[in-house]
Amino acid sequence: MTSALGPSFLDPEWLISTFGLVGILAIVFAESGLLIGFFLPGDSLLFTAGLLVADGTYLHQPLWLMCLLVSVAAIAGDQFGYLFGRRFGPSLFRRPDSRLFKQENLTRAREFFAKYGARSIVLARFVPIVRTFTPIVAGASHMHYRTFLLYNVIGGAAWGSGVTILGYFLGQVAFVKSNIELILIGIVVLSVIPIGIELLRSRSRKSERRFPQG
């Protein structure tokens, strides 16, 4: 079974209809701080969850409870990523590429962290792939724990609640309900734009170093 978003196991509605609230929380936790969670559908999953809460389909929890639980799962995921990076960071940067692990993803998060500092913990929440690896990089860089915790709570709550609430209210709009797959594809496209821009900038910088002007 496939959808416009790809195979069914990555389709947000299929995931929610199959695994319910527990599945949402597990995916949010994994995408927030587990190395293997970078490919999971975070933004589109939360948007769909909000939409289904509004519609009363599959999910029957009140919006406030959904936002609270998702935020806690997101914060806990980043917390795990930070502790994992603090413990295994040095060896992680020497780990060879595999099917589920690419050094370029870790490098991208490292550059993001270096550019934005503590703010990256919040900003990375809204950038797929980067949000998975940034807490790991923060831990590997021995970022002050209290600083990390503060930004982790802010970012986890802003992302977890914000995207869910957006889906909840937009899900009550007739156009959104009748074009949900197109909306979800749009969310995915918008979420990867920052990655594309950063890749173009990175290639431009490398090209300038190889072929300096003047």
C-alpha positions, 0 to 999 in steps of 0.5 A: 500500500502506498500513498502520495507521501510514499509507502504506507509505513510512512503515511501519517494517517496510516500510522495513526490509524494503526498505532494510535496515540502510543505510535505518535508519541513513539515516533516523536520521541524517536525522531527527536533524538534517536539516530535511526529516527531521522527518516520518520514523518514528524511535521506531517504526523503532528499536523495530521494528528491535530486534524484527526483530533478535530475530526474525531477520527482515530484520536479522541483525546482533547487537544490540550492533552495531545499537545502536552503528551507530544511535547513531553515525548519531544522533550524526552527524545531530545534529552535522550539524544543529548545524553547519548551524544555526551556519552558516545559523541567522540566515537560517533564522529568516527563511525563509518557510513551505513544504510541508516547512518550518514556522517553528512547528516551529523556534519550538517547538524554540527554546522547548524549547531555551530552557527546558531549556538544554544538557539539551534536546539529550538530552531532545529525542531523545525528542520527535518533530519537536523532536529534528530542530530542536533541534540546529539551534537549538543551532548557531544559538544558538552553544552551546559546541561541547564542551558540545553534543558531550557531550550529543549523545553521551549523547542519541544513545546513550540514544535510539538504543540504548535504543529498539532494546533495548526493541524487542529484548526486548519483541519476544520477548514473544508478546503484542507479536509478535501485536499489533505494529501496535497497539504501534507506534501506541501508541509514536507516540501516546506520543511525540507526547503531550509535543508536545500538552501543550506546545501546550496550555500555549503556547495557555494562556499566549497566552490569559492574555496576551490576557485577563489576570485581575484 
